[in-house]
Amino acid sequence: MADRANFVVVRESGAYELSLSRFGAVGIDLDLLAGPTATLAMVRRLGVDDWWLDDVLCQGAALIDLGRRVLLLFAREGPSTGLRHRAATLELLRRAWAGWEVRWAYDGNADLRTYLGLDPEPVRDREVGTLAGEALAPEDEDLAHPEPLVSVVTVGSDGCHVVANTGDHPVQEGPALLDRLAGAPEHGVCRVAAEAGVHVDPLRRRVGWWTLGASPEAYDMPKRWPGWTVEFWQDRWEEHVRVAAGRFRPPPVDPERALAEVRAAAERGRWD
């Protein structure tokens, strides 16, 4: 399967050029650490293409606004989508793009189109249903990985579940998520470095959620939870830790070690 990515360069005039890379999503965050000059040279080699990838096909994207000096990006894999290396990767990107504003596109390619003043609807895939991955048992071997591909779901003050990141973000299921997880394996406390999460407070009818990747219609999630208060924490997983009453305790992050590991990965040109 190709790991497709869109690149958009916005000229000082406001005109933009769209490019497509069929494998550019692999290591897109590491590639961007090369800075503006090298990135623009790479995009020029891709040529111009009019194919806007949709929510399913687009695995990464970057918009480079030369006039406003804005870098807007997202990735679905790589150091920027891991809890241990997220802050370090964004810090190194800001250093590499000194004088630029670095933003994350939480709504994927739709965010790029919205930035350009275009309708995001053409990149929506309305044929795909909404369902997150299966709930995992505490002994599942996938959870032994330092950064497993999972979301953590905490419910009230006494529920904690871990869901495989093989589908949509759990928050996209709306209140039906509670019914689906009612009999799911209970973890007590989640100690893994999850990629995403959601906390549901049924008594107060409040929902808070976060992601290190992108979720279609990220800013429209209140529509999926009618009658509830929904707060989008973007990548601030610490908010989940704060409200989860001790149910979500990811491993501590060593900032200096994380910076060194991302630098080393950029020098190798790949993320292991």
Backbone bond lengths (Angstrom), bond angles and torsions (degrees), N, CA, C in turn:
res aa  C-N    CA-C-N  psi(-1)  N-CA   C-N-CA  omega(-1)  CA-C   N-CA-C  phi
1 M - - - 1.459 - - 1.510 109.83 -
2 A 1.320 117.38 134.24 1.452 121.77 179.20 1.520 110.07 -72.37
3 D 1.315 115.10 150.43 1.465 121.35 174.97 1.518 107.31 -109.20
4 R 1.328 115.05 80.62 1.455 120.97 -169.84 1.529 112.01 -79.12
5 A 1.330 114.13 147.81 1.460 120.80 178.41 1.519 109.47 -141.89
6 N 1.318 115.24 145.51 1.464 121.56 170.93 1.522 109.81 -101.74
7 F 1.325 115.06 143.37 1.458 121.57 172.66 1.520 107.60 -125.23
8 V 1.323 116.26 135.98 1.460 121.66 179.18 1.520 108.26 -126.13
9 V 1.314 115.92 129.39 1.467 121.34 174.23 1.521 107.62 -113.34
10 V 1.325 116.14 120.81 1.461 121.92 178.64 1.521 108.00 -100.64
11 R 1.325 116.37 118.73 1.455 121.31 -179.11 1.536 111.00 -76.31
12 E 1.330 115.82 166.22 1.461 120.32 178.98 1.525 111.70 -58.93
13 S 1.306 117.05 -26.68 1.464 121.62 179.23 1.522 112.53 -73.53
14 G 1.332 116.98 -15.65 1.460 122.11 -175.87 1.514 112.68 100.07
15 A 1.332 117.54 -15.30 1.467 120.96 175.74 1.530 108.73 -69.72
16 Y 1.345 115.44 149.71 1.456 117.89 -178.76 1.522 110.56 -129.16
17 E 1.326 114.87 157.74 1.461 122.59 175.71 1.524 108.20 -124.17
18 L 1.316 116.24 133.13 1.463 123.03 -178.65 1.516 109.75 -104.33
19 S 1.319 116.96 133.64 1.461 122.15 177.63 1.527 109.58 -127.16
20 L 1.316 115.22 156.35 1.461 121.97 -179.86 1.517 109.57 -126.29
21 S 1.324 115.89 132.21 1.457 121.78 172.60 1.519 107.97 -120.33
22 R 1.320 116.74 123.38 1.463 120.29 -175.75 1.522 112.76 -74.93
23 F 1.319 117.92 -17.27 1.456 120.81 177.13 1.527 111.56 -131.92
24 G 1.325 116.71 15.85 1.456 120.86 -173.26 1.505 115.52 -74.16
25 A 1.332 117.84 -13.42 1.466 118.98 -179.95 1.520 111.94 -73.38
26 V 1.329 117.17 -21.50 1.458 120.81 179.31 1.529 108.44 -72.35
27 G 1.321 116.64 111.32 1.453 120.15 179.30 1.511 114.60 74.16
28 I 1.343 118.02 23.66 1.457 119.69 -177.96 1.524 111.43 -60.50
29 D 1.342 117.56 -37.12 1.457 119.38 179.69 1.523 111.36 -68.14
30 L 1.340 117.11 -37.28 1.462 120.32 176.39 1.526 111.19 -68.21
31 D 1.336 116.99 -40.07 1.466 120.42 179.02 1.523 111.32 -60.51
32 L 1.320 116.37 -39.77 1.466 120.33 -177.97 1.522 112.02 -68.94
33 L 1.323 117.76 -17.98 1.460 120.38 177.04 1.525 111.94 -66.83
34 A 1.324 117.00 -10.86 1.464 120.32 176.53 1.522 111.71 -71.88
35 G 1.343 118.04 -13.89 1.453 121.17 177.32 1.518 113.18 93.73
36 P 1.347 116.99 175.21 1.470 121.57 -173.01 1.526 114.92 -61.38
37 T 1.327 117.59 -45.45 1.469 120.02 -174.33 1.521 111.54 -62.46
38 A 1.330 116.34 -50.76 1.464 120.03 -179.10 1.528 111.36 -66.08
39 T 1.333 117.08 -37.19 1.458 120.39 179.98 1.520 110.94 -65.22
40 L 1.321 117.33 -45.06 1.466 120.44 179.75 1.524 111.20 -63.11
41 A 1.327 117.22 -37.16 1.468 120.34 177.56 1.528 110.18 -64.18
42 M 1.323 116.73 -40.24 1.457 120.82 178.31 1.523 111.35 -64.61
43 V 1.327 116.92 -42.87 1.456 120.76 -179.68 1.532 110.86 -65.59
44 R 1.311 116.65 -38.66 1.473 119.59 178.43 1.518 110.96 -60.81
45 R 1.323 117.00 -36.07 1.469 119.96 179.70 1.528 111.53 -67.56
46 L 1.320 117.90 -23.83 1.464 121.10 178.77 1.520 112.02 -71.69
47 G 1.314 116.66 -29.37 1.459 119.95 -175.59 1.522 110.48 83.20
48 V 1.326 116.10 -178.31 1.456 122.14 -176.98 1.527 109.34 -101.76
49 D 1.330 116.06 138.61 1.455 122.22 -179.39 1.522 107.82 -141.66
50 D 1.326 118.13 149.61 1.467 120.29 -177.90 1.528 112.88 -104.23
51 W 1.340 118.08 15.30 1.460 121.85 -176.41 1.520 110.69 -92.37
52 W 1.317 115.68 105.80 1.449 120.94 171.11 1.529 108.10 -83.26
53 L 1.301 117.15 118.26 1.459 121.79 179.00 1.529 110.24 -71.65
54 D 1.329 116.30 145.70 1.459 119.39 -177.87 1.531 111.14 -89.50
55 D 1.347 115.52 -177.09 1.464 121.53 -175.94 1.522 113.30 -58.44
56 V 1.322 116.76 -28.17 1.456 120.62 -178.07 1.526 111.54 -87.24
57 L 1.320 117.29 -46.90 1.465 121.24 -174.59 1.523 113.46 -76.64
58 C 1.316 117.71 -27.71 1.462 120.20 -175.12 1.524 110.26 -80.58
59 Q 1.313 115.89 114.78 1.464 121.89 -179.18 1.521 112.84 -101.54
60 G 1.314 116.30 -3.85 1.460 121.06 178.67 1.513 109.24 179.32
61 A 1.322 116.95 157.97 1.458 120.23 -179.12 1.520 109.57 -162.66
62 A 1.330 114.75 158.01 1.466 120.25 175.53 1.519 108.65 -147.58
63 L 1.309 115.71 134.88 1.462 122.67 173.68 1.517 107.45 -115.30
64 I 1.330 116.07 130.48 1.458 122.58 -177.93 1.525 107.86 -119.18
65 D 1.328 116.43 107.18 1.462 121.92 -178.87 1.521 108.47 -97.59
66 L 1.330 116.15 104.48 1.455 121.00 -174.45 1.533 112.21 -69.65
67 G 1.319 117.18 -33.37 1.452 120.19 -178.40 1.520 112.82 -73.99
68 R 1.325 115.99 -48.08 1.469 121.00 -177.86 1.522 112.19 -90.47
69 R 1.321 116.74 -6.37 1.466 123.14 179.42 1.535 110.30 54.93
70 V 1.325 113.36 58.57 1.463 121.68 178.12 1.520 108.75 -120.79
71 L 1.324 116.55 132.74 1.458 122.64 171.16 1.520 107.27 -112.67
72 L 1.323 116.63 117.05 1.463 123.28 179.62 1.519 107.56 -114.95
73 L 1.316 118.18 123.20 1.468 120.26 -173.61 1.517 112.02 -145.39
74 F 1.328 115.04 163.28 1.460 121.72 165.19 1.515 108.32 -154.96
75 A 1.330 114.77 158.91 1.463 122.26 176.52 1.517 107.97 -141.70
76 R 1.321 116.43 156.71 1.463 120.43 175.82 1.524 111.85 -105.90
77 E 1.332 116.83 -7.99 1.453 120.28 173.76 1.517 107.98 -154.36
78 G 1.340 116.16 161.42 1.452 120.35 -177.03 1.517 110.73 118.44
79 P 1.320 118.25 176.04 1.466 120.93 -175.59 1.522 114.08 -60.55
80 S 1.329 116.93 -29.38 1.469 119.18 -179.05 1.515 112.63 -69.88
81 T 1.336 117.92 -15.04 1.468 120.76 -179.21 1.520 112.40 -105.16
82 G 1.324 116.94 9.72 1.455 121.40 177.51 1.513 110.37 -107.78
83 L 1.319 116.97 137.99 1.460 121.17 -175.53 1.526 111.87 -59.80
84 R 1.328 117.29 -38.06 1.467 119.59 -177.87 1.513 112.87 -69.36
85 H 1.346 117.47 -29.35 1.461 120.41 -171.49 1.522 114.27 -116.08
86 R 1.324 117.10 1.17 1.464 120.22 -176.75 1.539 111.95 -58.31
87 A 1.310 116.90 -57.20 1.464 120.58 -176.55 1.527 111.15 -61.80
88 A 1.329 116.49 -39.12 1.462 119.79 -179.19 1.525 111.37 -64.83
89 T 1.334 117.00 -42.20 1.458 120.59 -179.86 1.519 111.13 -63.85
90 L 1.322 117.13 -44.40 1.461 119.87 179.46 1.524 111.02 -66.37
91 E 1.323 117.26 -36.47 1.462 120.31 177.17 1.529 110.93 -63.49
92 L 1.325 117.10 -43.51 1.462 120.39 179.28 1.528 111.39 -68.15
93 L 1.330 116.91 -34.39 1.463 119.59 175.49 1.529 110.57 -63.75
94 R 1.318 117.04 -42.03 1.468 119.70 179.63 1.527 111.10 -65.32
95 R 1.315 116.41 -33.44 1.465 119.08 176.37 1.529 110.79 -70.11
96 A 1.330 116.35 -43.40 1.464 120.61 -179.04 1.522 111.79 -66.76
97 W 1.336 116.08 -31.06 1.460 122.53 179.71 1.527 108.76 -109.46
98 A 1.320 116.38 50.44 1.464 121.81 -177.94 1.530 110.32 -57.38
99 G 1.328 115.64 132.72 1.454 120.76 -178.13 1.515 113.59 88.04
100 W 1.329 116.73 -2.57 1.468 122.56 177.95 1.525 109.24 -105.82
101 E 1.326 115.51 156.13 1.453 121.69 171.28 1.523 108.21 -95.10
102 V 1.317 116.17 120.04 1.462 121.49 -179.56 1.526 108.77 -99.93
103 R 1.333 116.70 120.39 1.460 122.02 -178.64 1.523 109.81 -122.77
104 W 1.330 115.83 152.20 1.464 121.79 175.99 1.526 108.81 -100.67
105 A 1.333 117.05 136.43 1.468 123.15 179.51 1.525 108.99 -93.11
106 Y 1.328 117.46 88.12 1.464 121.45 -175.72 1.519 112.48 -69.57
107 D 1.333 117.57 -21.22 1.462 121.81 178.35 1.527 110.93 -98.83
108 G 1.327 116.48 19.03 1.459 120.39 177.63 1.523 112.99 64.42
109 N 1.325 115.62 -143.94 1.457 120.46 -176.74 1.524 112.79 -63.30
110 A 1.333 116.92 -24.83 1.463 120.24 177.20 1.523 110.71 -60.67
111 D 1.330 117.19 -33.50 1.463 120.40 177.94 1.523 111.29 -64.73
112 L 1.342 116.88 -36.35 1.463 119.73 178.32 1.518 110.35 -65.78
113 R 1.321 116.40 -43.21 1.465 119.66 179.27 1.531 111.21 -66.18
114 T 1.309 116.75 -40.28 1.465 119.96 177.75 1.528 110.46 -62.43
115 Y 1.314 116.63 -41.12 1.469 120.89 178.47 1.528 110.55 -58.33
116 L 1.329 116.18 -37.54 1.459 121.41 -179.02 1.523 113.18 -81.13
117 G 1.333 117.00 -2.89 1.457 120.65 -177.38 1.510 113.01 80.95
118 L 1.352 117.39 20.64 1.456 122.67 -179.50 1.526 110.17 -100.63
119 D 1.315 116.07 157.64 1.449 122.19 177.05 1.530 109.32 -68.72
120 P 1.331 119.20 126.13 1.467 120.37 179.30 1.529 113.85 -74.97
121 E 1.320 118.49 -14.09 1.454 121.86 -173.39 1.538 113.90 -56.09
122 P 1.333 120.23 -38.08 1.473 119.18 -179.02 1.523 115.06 -60.00
123 V 1.329 118.84 -17.64 1.465 118.96 178.57 1.529 111.85 -101.82
124 R 1.327 117.71 5.19 1.457 120.43 175.06 1.523 109.94 -82.50
125 D 1.320 116.26 140.01 1.458 121.26 174.40 1.519 107.56 -109.57
126 R 1.318 116.58 94.71 1.457 121.46 -175.06 1.527 112.65 -80.18
127 E 1.346 117.09 -5.29 1.467 119.93 -179.30 1.520 111.93 -83.78
128 V 1.322 116.84 -11.75 1.461 120.64 -176.48 1.517 109.84 -92.21
129 G 1.326 116.96 130.38 1.456 120.71 178.76 1.517 111.26 -73.63
130 T 1.317 116.15 169.69 1.454 121.55 -179.23 1.517 109.57 -109.02
131 L 1.319 116.13 110.64 1.457 121.10 177.15 1.525 108.85 -160.58
132 A 1.314 115.60 125.42 1.454 120.45 177.92 1.520 109.95 -75.79
133 G 1.328 116.40 174.59 1.448 121.17 179.84 1.522 112.31 -69.16
134 E 1.310 116.01 174.75 1.463 121.20 -177.75 1.519 111.33 -72.30
135 A 1.320 115.34 152.44 1.458 121.67 175.66 1.525 109.18 -73.47
136 L 1.326 116.64 136.29 1.460 122.18 -176.78 1.519 111.22 -102.15
137 A 1.308 115.67 146.38 1.459 121.15 175.22 1.527 109.44 -78.64
138 P 1.339 118.22 154.56 1.470 120.36 -179.08 1.523 113.53 -56.70
139 E 1.330 116.95 -29.58 1.473 119.90 -177.71 1.522 112.93 -89.77
140 D 1.327 118.39 4.67 1.463 120.67 -179.66 1.529 110.15 -57.60
141 E 1.329 116.09 132.70 1.467 120.14 -174.88 1.515 112.74 -63.69
142 D 1.340 118.01 -26.08 1.455 120.02 179.34 1.525 112.07 -62.34
143 L 1.320 117.43 -26.88 1.460 120.93 -177.47 1.522 112.67 -76.29
144 A 1.325 116.70 -6.94 1.461 120.09 177.40 1.531 111.70 -78.47
145 H 1.337 117.06 -15.31 1.463 120.92 179.00 1.526 109.52 -68.87
146 P 1.349 118.50 143.30 1.475 120.05 179.88 1.522 113.77 -56.49
147 E 1.332 116.61 -34.22 1.457 121.01 177.90 1.527 109.33 -134.62
148 P 1.315 117.16 77.69 1.465 120.34 -177.37 1.520 111.13 -68.12
149 L 1.331 116.20 153.33 1.461 121.64 -179.50 1.523 108.61 -83.44
150 V 1.327 116.15 80.45 1.453 120.91 -173.94 1.522 111.21 -141.88
151 S 1.338 113.81 161.62 1.460 122.57 168.62 1.518 107.65 -115.44
152 V 1.320 116.45 147.16 1.456 120.97 176.01 1.524 108.38 -106.07
153 V 1.323 115.72 134.03 1.465 122.04 179.78 1.529 108.01 -122.14
154 T 1.325 116.10 116.66 1.459 119.98 175.63 1.527 108.63 -110.18
155 V 1.326 115.36 141.42 1.468 121.49 -176.73 1.521 108.43 -125.60
156 G 1.319 115.98 118.79 1.451 120.20 -179.14 1.515 111.48 58.25
157 S 1.322 115.50 -140.22 1.468 120.52 -179.38 1.513 113.03 -107.25
158 D 1.343 117.36 4.49 1.464 117.93 -174.94 1.522 114.14 -141.62
159 G 1.330 118.48 18.55 1.460 119.92 178.83 1.515 111.36 -128.64
160 C 1.317 116.25 133.89 1.464 120.87 178.34 1.527 109.33 -145.25
161 H 1.333 116.60 121.27 1.458 122.47 179.57 1.523 109.39 -129.23
162 V 1.315 115.69 154.91 1.460 121.73 177.06 1.522 107.98 -122.50
163 V 1.326 115.99 127.99 1.455 122.72 -174.04 1.522 109.65 -118.20
164 A 1.329 116.99 134.29 1.463 121.05 178.62 1.523 110.22 -64.97
165 N 1.329 116.14 138.33 1.462 121.10 178.03 1.526 110.06 -85.67
166 T 1.333 115.69 62.82 1.466 120.73 179.45 1.520 111.29 -111.92
167 G 1.317 116.65 2.58 1.466 120.72 179.67 1.504 109.84 -143.16
168 D 1.319 116.18 -142.77 1.447 121.10 179.64 1.523 111.24 -76.12
169 H 1.320 115.07 167.87 1.456 119.84 173.47 1.529 107.52 -64.74
170 P 1.336 118.56 137.53 1.469 119.92 -177.89 1.524 113.76 -54.13
171 V 1.328 118.27 -32.20 1.462 119.90 -177.30 1.524 111.86 -62.79
172 Q 1.332 117.40 -22.61 1.462 120.36 -178.00 1.525 112.92 -69.96
173 E 1.324 117.62 -15.33 1.473 120.56 179.25 1.523 112.46 -75.60
174 G 1.334 117.42 -15.74 1.444 119.31 -177.26 1.527 111.38 70.66
175 P 1.334 118.90 -161.87 1.469 121.52 -178.11 1.523 114.35 -58.39
176 A 1.341 117.55 -20.65 1.468 119.68 177.21 1.527 111.42 -60.26
177 L 1.327 116.98 -20.81 1.464 120.62 178.02 1.523 110.69 -58.65
178 L 1.325 116.83 -38.58 1.462 120.25 -178.28 1.521 111.52 -64.38
179 D 1.316 116.74 -39.70 1.465 120.17 178.11 1.525 110.66 -66.60
180 R 1.321 116.53 -41.36 1.466 119.71 -177.63 1.525 111.72 -65.50
181 L 1.331 116.64 -34.53 1.456 119.61 -176.53 1.526 113.17 -93.37
182 A 1.322 117.07 1.26 1.464 120.13 -176.35 1.524 111.96 -56.31
183 G 1.319 117.55 -37.82 1.460 119.96 179.94 1.515 113.47 -109.08
184 A 1.332 116.49 15.72 1.468 121.08 -176.95 1.524 111.08 -75.19
185 P 1.340 117.53 158.98 1.466 120.61 178.82 1.533 111.27 -56.50
186 E 1.311 115.38 136.88 1.463 122.30 -179.43 1.531 109.16 -96.97
187 H 1.331 115.38 132.74 1.469 120.04 -177.93 1.517 112.88 -101.57
188 G 1.307 118.21 -12.83 1.460 120.08 -177.96 1.517 110.56 73.25
189 V 1.336 115.32 -71.63 1.464 121.97 176.64 1.516 108.18 -133.43
190 C 1.332 116.84 130.06 1.463 121.31 176.26 1.526 108.86 -93.97
191 R 1.322 116.36 119.66 1.463 121.16 -178.00 1.527 112.46 -112.77
192 V 1.313 117.72 13.60 1.464 120.01 -177.45 1.527 110.99 -91.05
193 A 1.319 115.28 158.77 1.464 121.85 176.94 1.526 108.25 -84.94
194 A 1.311 115.82 79.52 1.464 121.77 -176.37 1.526 111.44 -69.02
195 E 1.341 115.10 160.61 1.463 121.59 177.85 1.524 112.53 -93.43
196 A 1.327 115.94 -15.92 1.457 120.65 -175.41 1.515 108.18 -161.29
197 G 1.333 115.72 166.34 1.445 117.99 178.85 1.511 112.59 -168.55
198 V 1.336 114.45 165.95 1.464 121.50 178.04 1.526 108.22 -149.41
199 H 1.321 115.34 138.04 1.461 120.81 173.82 1.516 107.80 -116.80
200 V 1.338 115.63 128.67 1.458 121.75 -179.48 1.528 108.82 -115.96
201 D 1.311 115.61 126.22 1.460 121.41 175.70 1.531 107.52 -110.59
202 P 1.339 118.05 94.00 1.464 120.51 -175.50 1.523 113.60 -63.11
203 L 1.321 117.87 -32.78 1.456 120.15 -177.39 1.528 111.14 -68.12
204 R 1.312 116.40 -43.49 1.467 120.67 -179.13 1.525 111.66 -92.26
205 R 1.327 115.69 -4.36 1.469 121.77 -177.97 1.526 110.70 52.75
206 R 1.315 113.80 54.14 1.465 121.39 178.87 1.526 109.00 -125.77
207 V 1.312 115.52 144.98 1.469 122.88 179.02 1.522 108.71 -132.77
208 G 1.315 116.28 133.98 1.459 121.73 171.50 1.515 108.62 -126.77
209 W 1.333 117.53 138.64 1.463 118.86 -177.98 1.518 110.74 -146.33
210 W 1.327 115.08 160.23 1.461 121.12 -178.35 1.524 109.36 -149.96
211 T 1.319 115.30 162.82 1.467 120.78 176.69 1.519 109.69 -154.86
212 L 1.312 115.82 149.33 1.461 121.26 173.44 1.523 110.86 -99.32
213 G 1.326 116.55 -0.49 1.458 121.32 177.79 1.511 110.17 -113.88
214 A 1.319 116.49 -127.19 1.464 122.32 178.17 1.518 108.47 -142.79
215 S 1.313 116.41 148.13 1.458 122.42 179.01 1.519 109.16 -132.93
216 P 1.325 118.63 127.18 1.464 120.36 178.61 1.529 111.39 -54.60
217 E 1.316 115.17 137.37 1.469 122.23 179.06 1.528 111.51 59.84
218 A 1.319 115.94 37.81 1.462 120.62 -176.41 1.524 112.95 -54.64
219 Y 1.320 117.01 -35.57 1.461 120.10 -175.57 1.530 112.76 -91.96
220 D 1.309 116.51 1.25 1.463 121.01 178.20 1.528 112.17 -108.48
221 M 1.323 117.18 13.55 1.459 120.10 -174.42 1.530 114.23 -60.73
222 P 1.345 120.24 -29.27 1.468 118.52 176.73 1.534 113.29 -56.67
223 K 1.336 117.46 -26.58 1.459 119.95 178.67 1.520 111.67 -65.76
224 R 1.330 117.18 -25.14 1.468 120.97 179.98 1.532 111.52 -84.96
225 W 1.341 116.24 -11.59 1.458 120.93 -179.92 1.536 109.10 -125.79
226 P 1.322 118.70 63.38 1.471 120.81 -178.04 1.533 111.48 -60.19
227 G 1.320 115.34 132.59 1.458 119.94 -179.78 1.521 113.51 87.26
228 W 1.336 116.88 -2.91 1.461 121.64 179.25 1.535 109.17 -109.22
229 T 1.320 116.39 156.85 1.460 122.10 170.50 1.526 107.88 -94.01
230 V 1.319 116.64 120.11 1.471 121.44 -176.84 1.525 109.31 -114.53
231 E 1.321 115.80 127.22 1.462 121.96 178.45 1.523 109.36 -117.48
232 F 1.315 116.15 127.08 1.456 121.49 178.78 1.525 108.53 -98.25
233 W 1.327 115.61 114.70 1.459 121.42 -178.16 1.528 112.83 -88.18
234 Q 1.309 118.42 4.46 1.470 122.97 -177.16 1.530 109.39 55.04
235 D 1.337 119.95 -116.61 1.474 119.29 -179.82 1.534 112.25 -104.67
236 R 1.319 116.27 15.08 1.467 119.81 -174.88 1.534 110.55 -84.65
237 W 1.326 115.95 75.56 1.455 121.47 -179.17 1.533 111.78 -63.19
238 E 1.331 116.18 -21.45 1.459 119.70 178.58 1.538 112.07 -61.06
239 E 1.346 115.76 -28.49 1.462 119.00 176.83 1.528 110.85 -63.46
240 H 1.329 115.65 -37.57 1.467 120.45 178.11 1.526 110.02 -64.96
241 V 1.316 115.43 -43.90 1.462 119.46 178.00 1.529 110.06 -57.94
242 R 1.320 115.68 -41.00 1.471 120.81 -175.96 1.530 112.30 -64.76
243 V 1.326 117.33 -42.18 1.470 119.84 -172.60 1.528 113.50 -92.57
244 A 1.328 117.71 -9.59 1.466 120.19 -171.18 1.521 113.90 -85.92
245 A 1.309 118.47 8.10 1.472 121.92 174.82 1.526 112.72 53.37
246 G 1.338 115.66 42.81 1.458 120.75 176.89 1.509 115.31 82.36
247 R 1.358 118.29 3.24 1.454 120.64 -177.43 1.531 113.20 -82.02
248 F 1.330 117.86 -19.00 1.458 121.30 178.44 1.520 108.07 -122.47
249 R 1.338 115.54 110.81 1.464 121.86 -177.80 1.530 109.68 -132.84
250 P 1.330 117.40 77.41 1.469 119.55 -179.36 1.526 110.78 -67.82
251 P 1.317 116.89 160.31 1.466 120.05 179.15 1.525 110.83 -59.71
252 P 1.333 117.99 147.36 1.464 120.25 178.33 1.535 111.05 -64.61
253 V 1.314 115.43 151.21 1.467 121.82 -179.45 1.519 109.12 -102.72
254 D 1.329 116.70 129.91 1.468 122.69 174.17 1.527 107.31 -95.50
255 P 1.329 119.39 102.78 1.467 121.28 -173.69 1.523 114.17 -57.99
256 E 1.324 117.71 -44.43 1.469 120.05 -177.25 1.528 111.15 -67.64
257 R 1.320 116.32 -40.66 1.467 119.19 177.78 1.524 110.71 -64.74
258 A 1.339 116.31 -40.03 1.461 120.29 179.17 1.525 111.00 -62.43
259 L 1.323 117.32 -43.77 1.477 120.82 177.66 1.524 110.54 -59.36
260 A 1.333 116.91 -44.49 1.464 120.75 -178.84 1.525 111.14 -64.55
261 E 1.327 117.74 -39.87 1.464 120.68 -178.84 1.529 111.45 -68.51
262 V 1.322 117.50 -38.29 1.470 119.37 178.46 1.527 110.05 -69.37
263 R 1.331 117.41 -41.03 1.470 120.14 176.68 1.532 110.61 -58.35
264 A 1.324 115.78 -45.18 1.464 120.07 -179.68 1.519 111.01 -62.33
265 A 1.332 117.35 -40.67 1.459 120.97 178.54 1.519 111.20 -64.38
266 A 1.329 117.02 -39.09 1.460 120.43 178.45 1.521 111.26 -64.61
267 E 1.322 116.56 -36.98 1.456 120.05 178.31 1.527 111.77 -68.57
268 R 1.339 116.73 -35.25 1.469 120.86 176.74 1.516 111.19 -74.71
269 G 1.334 115.76 -24.86 1.466 120.05 -178.38 1.503 113.07 82.68
270 R 1.335 118.43 17.89 1.463 120.59 178.39 1.516 109.83 -158.41
271 W 1.328 115.06 159.28 1.460 121.64 177.44 1.510 107.98 -111.57
272 D 1.333 116.46 119.37 1.470 120.80 -177.50 1.516 111.27 -81.81
